[in-house]
Amino acid sequence: MCRVRLTPTAAKIFNRLHPDIKKTAQINTQRVYDTPHTEKVLQDKLIDFRSLKMKLYRAVYQIDDRNKTIIIYTNGHCRDIYCCMDLWNHSEKNYFGVVPPSI
C-alpha cells in the first residue's frame, strides 16, 4: 500500500469536478492505492507515468517506490488530459520529491 498525494494543480482540477465524477475518482483511486503497478503505463516521453481510467476521465500519476507514494500530477477528461500535460506547472516538479521526466 502507498500514500496517494495530489499536486496542487491536480487538487484544483479535482475540486472542480462534478460530484458524481469525484465519487468515481475516489473509488478508482482506492484501486491504485491497493495495487499501484496494475494500471496502464504511458508511452514515449511519458513512460515514467501511468494512467488511471475512470470512465471518460483519466488521472496521470507516478509511483515513488522508495517513499511508497503515488503522486497524481493531473486529471481530467480523456480528450484533454494527454495533450495538456506539457503545460503542467513546472514548479510542481519537486513538490513531493519526485521529478517527472522532461516533456
N, C-alpha and C positions, 0 to 999 in steps of 0.2 A: 504494500500500500504506500501511496505517496501523498504529499500535500499538494493541493491544487491552488495555484496563485494566478491572478489575472493582472496584466499590466494595467496602468491607468486608462489607456485607450480602450482595451478590451472591456474593462469595467464600465466605462462610459457608454460604450455601444450596448453592452448587456442591459444596462439600466434603462435604455430607450426601447428595448424590445417589447412587443405586445405580451401581456401576462401569460397567454397560452403558450407562446413560444418560449418564454422564460421557464415555464414549468417543464416543457420538453427538454430544454437545455440542461436544466438541473438534473433530470432523470438520466440523461445521456452522459453528463459529466460524472455521475456516480460510476458508470461503466468504465470510464477512463481511470477514475480513482482506483478501482479494483484491479483492472488489468490494462495498464497504460501502453504496453507494447503491441496490442492487438489491432489498433486502428491503422488506417491506410498511411503508408509512407509516401510523402510527396516526391516529385521528380525534379531533375535538373538543378537549378540554383536553390531550390527549397528542399533538398534531400535530407537535411537535418530536422525537418518538421514533419508532423503528422496531422492528419485531418480527421476531425470527428464529425460524422454526418448526423444531422438532426433534421429529417425531412428535407425541406428546401434550404436549410441553413447549414453553415459549417463553422466549426471552431478550429483554428490553426494553433497547434501547440508544439512545444518542445519538451523533451524529457531530460531532466538533470538527474542522472542515476546517482551521481556522487552525493548529492544533497537530498535524494529521494523526493524531488519536487517536479511537478508538472506545471509548466508556465504557459498559460493561454495568452497568445500575443494579439489575436484579433478574432472576431466572429462577425457573422453577417450572412446575408443572402448569398446563395451559391453563385449567382450571376455576377456578383461584385467582389467577392472575397479575394480571389487569387490575383485579379488584375490590379487591385489596390494595395497589395502587400508592399510594393516598393515605396509607397507613400507613408509607411509607418513613421511614427515619431522616433527618430533615431536616438533621442535622449533616453529612451527606454531600453536601449541595448544592454546596459549593465544593471537594470533595475533590480533584478534578482540574482545578479552574479553570473548570468549566462549571456554570452554574446551570440546573437543569431548570426548566421553567415551573411556576408555582404550580398545584397541582392540588387 
